[in-house]
Amino acid sequence: MAEATVGIRELRNQVAAVVRRAHDGERIIVTVDGVPTAQLGPISPAGQPTLADLIAAGLLMAPRATRPSQVAPVSLGGRSTPSRRDT
């Protein structure tokens, strides 16, 4: 999506409409005398993004299948637990 540009005078006259556009996910560059000065856009979630946030942003793909709740044990050559050496 291309960023929209709005002059400061237009922003003053249509602030509610411009803020609604930002709320809907659009990034809007505000210019003063034709010079980009500020940017309006949606608020980013605080803290680390969750997997749902990353999937919604298109940065990750949702898993195709779920993992089983329990995994079957695997034999590791006859030992049930790894041995530890005392040092």
N, C-alpha and C positions, 0 to 999 in steps of 0.2 A: 504494500500500500504506500503510495507516495505521500510525503508530508505536505500538508496544506500550509499556505502562508496567509496571515491576516495582519493588516496594518493596525496600529494602535487605535486610530480613530474608529475603524470598523469594530474592533474589539470592544471599545467603550459603548458603541451603539447597540451591539448584539452580544453582550457578555453572556447572557443565559444560554443562548443558542450555541455559542462557541464552547462553553463549559460542558454542555450536554454532548457535543461531538467528542470532546476529550474523554468524557465518562464512557462513551461507547467504544473507546479504544483508539481513536484517531490522535495522531501527534500533530500539533499545530504550532508552527513557528510564528512568533509575534515580531513584527518589524517596526522600527522607529525610523522615519525618513528613509525607508527602503533597506535599512541595515538590520539583519537578523539580531534580535536582542534577547528574546526569551522563548521558552518552549512550554506548551501546555500538553498534558497527556494524562493517561490513567495512572493512578497511584500504584506503585509496585508493592507487593505484599512485604511486610516487615520480616526480618530474619531470613533464614535459609528457605528457599522454595521447596515445596513438597513435590513428590512425584506427580501428583495430580496437577500442580501448577505447571510443571515442565511439559507434561502431556498436553495440557490446554494451550500452552504457548507453541506447540509444534516442535519442541526441542527433543522430545522422546516419543517413542511409540509405545502404546499400551501392550502388555504381554498378550500373546495369542492364546495361551492356555495357562491354567493355574497349575501350580506345583502340588504334588500330593502332600497331605498333611504329615505323613510319617514316611520316612525313608527306610527301606529294608537294609539291614546290616550287611556289610561286605566282609568276606573272609580275607585276612591279610597274612596268609601263609601259616595258619595254625595258631597264631597268638591273638588273644582277644583284646589285649591292651599293649601299647608300646612299652618296651622296657626302658628304664631310666638308669643311667650310670650315676653313682654317687661320686661327687668330686670333693 
